[in-house]
């Protein structure tokens, strides 16, 4: 009787292990299919277009006012050894930079009305 029960327990453990492995495989397949479904609804572009977009972004950032001190709000504080330290810094021209990047990218494409 005890041996039959032990065999049943071992059989159920094997079945459970197999089911868990199968469930993991199905879960991984579901994750992959979901990703492919999300990608299917995205607009497609070529690597060449992607490189042009990256170049436009790079050029916009290089030509922006990142080095202009008037583009930042800064707060100074006195450090523990009585020296002046930069407490915080905030870039204020993010909207301008975003607009410059968008304009650069827009020049790559033929924009149509929906």
C-alpha positions in Angstrom: 0.0 0.0 0.0 2.7 2.5 1.0 4.7 1.6 -2.2 1.6 2.3 -4.3 1.1 5.7 -2.7 4.8 6.5 -3.1 4.6 5.6 -6.8 1.4 7.8 -7.2 3.2 10.7 -5.5 6.2 10.3 -7.8 4.0 10.0 -10.8 2.1 13.2 -9.8 5.4 15.0 -9.3 6.6 14.1 -12.7 3.2 15.1 -14.2 3.4 18.4 -12.4 6.9 19.1 -13.5 6.0 18.3 -17.1 3.0 20.7 -16.8 5.1 23.5 -15.3 7.6 23.1 -18.1 4.8 23.1 -20.7 3.2 26.2 -19.0 6.6 28.0 -19.2 6.9 27.2 -22.8 3.4 28.4 -23.6 4.0 31.6 -21.5 7.2 32.3 -23.5 5.4 31.6 -26.8 2.6 34.0 -25.7 5.2 36.7 -24.8 6.8 36.4 -28.2 3.5 36.4 -30.1 2.4 39.5 -28.1 5.6 41.3 -29.0 5.2 40.4 -32.7 1.6 41.6 -32.6 2.7 44.9 -31.1 5.4 45.2 -33.8 2.9 44.4 -36.6 1.0 47.6 -35.8 4.0 49.8 -35.8 4.9 51.7 -39.0 7.9 50.2 -40.9 11.0 52.1 -41.8 14.2 51.1 -43.4 17.6 51.2 -41.7 18.6 54.1 -44.0 15.6 56.2 -42.7 16.5 55.3 -39.1 20.1 56.4 -39.7 18.8 59.7 -41.2 16.6 60.2 -38.1 19.5 59.5 -35.8 21.7 62.0 -37.7 18.9 64.6 -37.5 18.7 64.2 -33.8 22.4 64.3 -33.4 22.8 67.4 -35.4 20.0 69.1 -33.6 21.5 68.4 -30.2 25.0 69.5 -31.4 23.6 72.8 -32.7 21.4 73.5 -29.7 22.0 75.9 -26.8 23.2 73.3 -24.4 26.3 75.3 -23.7 24.4 78.6 -23.3 24.4 79.4 -19.6 21.1 81.3 -20.0 19.5 77.9 -20.8 19.8 76.8 -17.2 18.5 77.6 -13.7 21.1 76.9 -11.1 21.0 77.0 -7.3 24.2 77.3 -5.3 24.8 76.2 -1.7 27.5 76.5 0.8 29.3 73.1 1.3 30.2 71.6 4.7 33.7 73.0 4.3 32.3 76.5 3.6 33.0 76.3 -0.2 30.5 77.2 -2.8 28.8 74.2 -4.4 26.2 73.6 -7.2 23.1 72.5 -5.4 20.9 71.9 -8.5 20.8 72.6 -12.2 17.8 72.6 -14.5 17.8 72.8 -18.3 15.1 75.3 -19.4 15.2 74.9 -23.1 13.9 71.3 -23.4 10.8 72.5 -25.4 13.1 74.4 -27.8 15.4 71.4 -28.2 12.4 69.1 -28.8 11.1 71.5 -31.4 14.4 71.7 -33.2 14.7 67.9 -33.2 11.1 67.5 -34.6 11.8 70.1 -37.3 15.0 68.3 -38.3 13.2 65.0 -38.5 10.3 66.6 -40.4 12.6 67.7 -43.2 13.4 64.0 -43.8 9.9 63.0 -44.6 7.1 64.0 -47.0 4.4 64.9 -44.5 0.8 64.1 -45.6 -2.5 65.0 -44.0 -4.6 62.1 -42.8 
